[in-house]
Structures are given as C-alpha cells and as structure tokens.
Amino acid sequence: MLHLRFSHRALRFNFSARTSRGALAEHVAWYLHLVDDALPIVEGIGEAAPLAGLSPDYGPDFPRAIANLCQRFNAGALTAFSAADAPAFVGPGLPALTFALETAALDLGRGGRHQLYDNAFSRGEAALPINGLVWMGDAAFMREQIQQKLAAGYSCLKLKIGGLDFATELALLAEIRAVAPPEQLTLRVDANGAFAPAEALGKLAQLAAFAIHSIEQPIAAGQPVALAELCRTSPIPIALDEELIGVTDPARQAALLDAVRPAYIVLKPTLLGGHAATRQWIALAEARGIGWWITSALESNVGLNAVAQLTGEYDVHGFAQGLGTGQLYHNNLTAPLLISDGALRYAPEGTWEAPG
C-alpha cells in the first residue's frame, strides 16, 4: 500500500537585506514523501512551493490543503498511483500541489533516485544552457550581479526591470552593451507587468536600442486586447508569463495564444499545474510556431531538479532556459545540480540531502 506524508523548509535568500523585494526574504517549500510499504526504504519526493502574489494556491490555507491531500491519499488504501493520476486526484486550483504529487510519483516509479526521466540531462550526459538571472534591487546591487554573471561566462542574461527609475535601468543596459555586444551576449528583460499600456510601446522602443532578445509580460496580465496590439507592434519580441497562470482549459489556452500571438511563452510548472500541464502548453505553442522556454519559480533543489529534468525531455537547441534559481538560497537542500559556464548539469551519482 502507498503512503503519503509531508514536510517543509523555510528557504532564506542570500540577498534579502539588499534587494527591494523585502517580502521575499523567506520562501517556504513543502515536500510530499511517497512510499510503498512493500519497499519502505525507497521514497519519491516532490516539492510544492507556491509563490506569494502569483500562485493560485498560495495563502494561509495551503498547509491545510497539503494535510488534507495526504489524509485523502492514505484513506484510499492505494496500491498503485502514477503521475498521470495526480491532476485529477489533486483537483483544480492547486497547481503547485499537482506538480509535487506528479514529481513524487515519477520519482518513486524510478526508484526514488531523483531521476524522474531517462534523458541525456538526467543521465548526466548533457547540460542545459541557462540564463544568468539579475535580480531586481538598487542600481549598485544589480550592477554587482551583472558583473558576477559576465565573469562567470554566461552568454544570456535576464534582468528584472520595472522596479527602478526607467532611465537608471536603461543606463544599466547601456553598461552591459558597452562590454558585451549582442553577438557575445543575449539580453532578456522581465517587466512583470510593470508598464502601463499607454506607455509600453514607447518604453519598448527605448529598450530596443540595446538589442533585447525578448521582454516578459510588459503589461499586467488580464488585458488581452492591449497585449495583442502590443505583440503586433512591439520592436521587441514579447513573451507571456503571468498571462498563462490559471488558464488550464486547453480550449482557453489555444484561444489565448491565437488572440495574442506572442513570440514566446515562459513556462513555470509550479504555477501552471505541473509536468503534464507544461507539456500541454508546449504542444499548443509549437503547433502555432510560438517559441518557449521553461523556468523554475524559486523552488528548492527538489523542485528545480524536477523542472530541469522535464526540460531535458526536449531538445532546446542551445536556447537558454531559466533554471539558475538554486543559487538564491543559503540553506537550500544539498543536491548534485551544478552550474558552470552558463549551463546546468546533473550528476546522477551525487549526494542528495533529504527533506525533513
């Protein structure tokens, strides 16, 4: 018989005292532990780490939701359970929890070794290119991060913008381009919906001077008409991010992509509902010639590993993914996930620290 329990860890950011995002000084990750009584030493582990302000399942009721899930699961006296069963079992409105249960089932099914899929990345044979994330903060803090990422050999940087005076942000981009031209460095920016629709096109025109690869969510989600017009006229390719959250019906997903016609979509399994939900978005995007990349959402190394191994199922053609967030915490779970030369690698024989 299968049993499910949970634990959690409060993750603490390395830079909480220096960033303007003070509310994110700590981030709680919850872990599902799935065990088969026939072999109790093998445990499948999945992570649910909903984000404040973004995740549909974030809030004071989440601890009760995860406890209720375990209670229902154990009351069912299940002898078999697969990742494909997870979305229906969890139900709607709990994407992070669905992601965790899918991951735990995938892990248990492959021997509890944190190798969820059999691909070149999970076997340690290939690395995934990633962008260097420059977190939002004051100008000095962002400048320090930029210098560190360039020195570390990243060929793609992603800057969070919208939190500083726009002229200061343009000056930071000019500093980058002064030492790293477009043929050496790809630049992405993420506005997190910071621009008002009336000002967005003018700001995009100014950003275009720095050969920006793409901008994520220039205006706030929920304005499809304005967003579609911006995608049609923008001098910079636009990627949808927050716009995808909560859109779970395939017909609605297809209608959104058809109406807005973005250049890219940014996929965060924790926010979208897990492995199967992410695959569904990819299929819809590829059918329409829309590009995509996968991004972690501040999970600990358990969730980051799951997102990376899902990414490893696809040939990303050297296209940088957003999988560098494991370095943000000073008390992250120890894991054999290694970043070097702007790429994430997995060492299958490496050591994992078990959650509580």
Residue pairs with C-beta under 8 A, 6 or more apart in sequence:
1 36
1 37
1 77
1 78
1 79
2 34
2 35
2 36
2 37
2 73
2 78
2 79
2 80
2 81
3 34
3 35
3 37
3 73
3 74
4 32
4 33
4 34
4 35
4 69
4 70
4 73
4 74
4 101
4 104
5 32
5 33
5 35
5 70
6 30
6 31
6 32
6 33
6 66
6 67
6 70
7 30
7 31
7 33
7 355
7 356
8 28
8 29
8 30
8 31
8 355
8 356
9 28
9 29
9 31
9 300
9 331
9 333
9 355
9 356
10 26
10 27
10 28
11 26
11 27
11 28
11 29
11 49
11 298
11 300
11 329
11 331
11 332
12 25
12 26
12 329
12 330
12 331
13 19
13 24
13 25
13 26
13 27
13 328
13 329
13 330
14 327
14 328
14 329
14 330
15 135
15 137
15 141
15 328
16 22
16 24
16 25
16 26
17 25
18 137
18 138
18 141
19 135
19 136
19 137
19 141
20 136
20 137
20 138
20 163
21 135
21 136
21 137
21 163
23 52
24 52
24 298
27 49
27 51
27 298
27 329
28 49
29 47
29 48
29 49
29 299
29 300
29 302
29 303
30 47
30 48
30 49
30 62
30 63
30 66
30 100
31 45
31 46
31 47
31 48
31 100
31 302
31 355
31 356
32 45
32 46
32 47
32 48
32 66
32 69
32 70
32 100
32 101
32 103
32 104
33 43
33 44
33 45
33 104
33 355
34 43
34 44
34 45
34 46
34 81
34 101
34 104
34 105
34 107
34 108
35 42
35 43
35 44
35 108
36 42
36 108
42 108
42 111
42 112
43 107
43 108
43 112
43 354
44 103
44 104
44 105
44 106
44 107
44 108
44 109
44 112
45 103
45 104
45 107
45 112
45 114
45 302
45 354
45 355
46 99
46 100
46 101
46 102
46 103
46 104
46 105
46 106
46 107
46 302
46 303
46 306
47 99
47 100
47 103
47 299
47 300
47 302
47 303
47 306
48 57
48 62
48 66
48 96
48 97
48 99
48 100
48 270
49 96
49 270
49 297
49 298
49 299
49 300
49 303
50 56
50 57
50 58
50 62
50 95
50 96
50 270
51 58
51 270
51 271
51 297
51 298
52 58
54 242
54 245
54 271
54 297
55 95
55 96
55 245
55 270
55 271
55 297
56 93
56 94
56 95
56 245
56 246
56 271
57 65
57 93
57 94
57 95
57 96
57 97
58 96
65 94
65 97
66 97
69 90
69 97
69 101
72 89
73 81
73 89
81 89
81 105
82 105
82 109
83 101
83 102
83 103
83 105
83 106
83 109
83 275
83 276
84 276
85 105
86 98
86 101
86 102
86 105
86 274
87 98
87 102
87 273
87 274
87 276
87 277
89 101
90 97
90 98
90 101
92 248
95 270
95 271
95 272
95 273
95 274
95 277
96 270
96 271
98 273
98 274
98 277
99 269
99 270
99 273
99 274
99 275
99 303
99 306
100 303
101 274
102 274
102 275
102 276
103 116
103 274
103 275
103 302
103 303
103 306
106 116
106 117
106 275
106 306
107 113
107 114
107 115
107 116
110 116
110 118
113 348
114 302
114 305
114 335
114 352
115 122
115 123
115 309
115 348
116 122
116 305
116 306
116 309
116 310
117 309
117 310
117 312
117 313
119 309
119 312
119 313
120 126
120 312
121 127
121 128
121 308
121 309
121 311
121 312
121 346
122 309
122 312
122 346
122 348
123 348
124 345
124 346
124 347
124 348
124 349
126 312
127 343
127 344
127 345
128 308
128 311
128 312
128 316
128 321
128 323
128 343
128 344
128 345
129 155
129 156
129 316
129 318
129 319
129 320
129 321
129 342
129 343
130 154
130 156
130 320
130 321
130 322
130 323
130 324
130 339
130 342
130 343
130 344
131 154
131 156
131 157
131 158
131 186
131 188
131 320
131 321
131 322
131 324
132 149
132 152
132 154
132 156
132 157
132 158
132 324
132 342
133 158
133 160
133 322
133 324
133 325
134 142
134 145
134 146
134 149
134 157
134 158
134 159
134 160
135 141
135 142
135 145
135 160
135 328
136 142
136 160
136 161
136 162
136 163
136 164
137 145
137 163
138 164
139 164
139 168
139 171
139 172
142 159
142 164
142 172
143 172
143 175
146 157
146 159
146 172
146 175
146 176
149 157
150 157
150 176
150 179
150 180
150 185
152 341
152 342
153 340
153 341
153 342
154 185
154 342
155 184
155 185
155 186
155 320
155 342
156 185
156 186
156 187
156 188
156 213
156 320
156 342
157 176
157 185
157 186
157 187
157 188
158 187
158 188
158 189
158 190
158 322
159 169
159 172
159 173
159 187
159 188
159 189
159 190
160 189
160 190
160 192
161 169
161 189
161 190
161 191
161 194
162 169
162 191
162 192
162 193
162 194
162 195
163 194
166 203
166 206
170 206
170 207
170 210
173 187
173 189
173 207
173 210
173 212
174 210
176 185
176 187
176 210
177 187
177 210
177 211
182 211
186 213
186 320
187 210
187 211
187 212
187 213
188 212
188 213
188 214
188 215
188 216
189 207
189 212
189 214
189 215
189 216
190 215
190 216
190 217
190 241
191 215
191 216
191 217
191 218
191 219
192 216
192 217
192 241
192 242
193 217
193 218
193 219
193 220
193 221
193 242
194 218
195 203
195 218
195 219
196 219
197 219
197 223
197 226
197 230
200 218
200 219
200 230
201 230
201 233
201 234
203 218
204 215
204 218
204 230
204 234
204 235
204 236
205 235
207 215
207 236
208 235
208 236
212 236
213 237
214 236
214 237
214 238
214 239
214 263
214 264
215 234
215 236
215 237
215 238
215 239
216 238
216 239
216 240
216 241
216 266
217 239
217 240
217 241
217 242
217 243
218 230
218 234
218 238
219 226
219 227
219 230
220 242
221 242
221 243
221 245
222 243
224 243
224 256
224 259
224 260
227 238
227 240
227 243
227 260
228 259
228 260
228 261
230 238
231 238
231 260
231 261
231 262
231 263
232 261
237 262
237 263
237 264
238 262
238 263
238 264
239 262
239 263
239 264
239 265
239 266
240 256
240 260
240 262
240 264
240 265
240 266
241 265
241 266
241 268
243 256
243 260
244 253
244 256
244 265
244 266
244 267
244 271
244 272
244 281
245 271
245 272
247 253
247 256
248 273
248 277
250 280
250 284
253 280
253 281
253 284
254 284
257 265
257 284
257 285
257 288
257 290
258 288
261 288
261 290
262 290
263 290
263 291
264 290
264 291
264 292
264 293
265 281
265 285
265 290
265 291
265 292
266 292
266 293
266 295
266 322
267 278
267 281
267 282
267 292
267 293
267 294
267 295
268 294
268 295
268 296
268 297
268 307
269 275
269 277
269 278
269 294
269 297
269 306
269 307
269 310
270 296
270 297
270 299
270 303
270 307
271 297
272 278
272 281
275 306
275 310
278 294
278 310
279 310
281 292
282 292
282 314
285 291
285 292
286 292
291 319
293 316
293 319
293 320
293 321
293 322
294 307
294 310
294 311
294 321
294 322
294 323
295 307
295 321
295 322
295 323
296 303
296 304
296 307
296 308
296 322
296 323
296 324
296 325
296 326
297 303
297 325
298 325
298 328
299 306
299 307
299 325
300 326
300 329
300 332
300 333
301 326
301 332
301 333
301 334
301 335
301 337
302 333
302 335
302 355
304 323
304 325
304 326
304 335
304 337
305 335
305 337
305 346
307 323
308 321
308 323
308 337
308 344
308 346
309 346
311 321
311 323
320 342
321 344
323 344
324 339
324 344
326 332
326 335
326 337
326 339
327 339
333 352
333 353
333 354
333 355
334 351
334 352
334 353
335 350
335 352
335 353
336 346
336 347
336 348
336 349
336 350
336 351
336 352
337 344
337 345
337 346
338 344
338 345
338 346
338 347
339 345
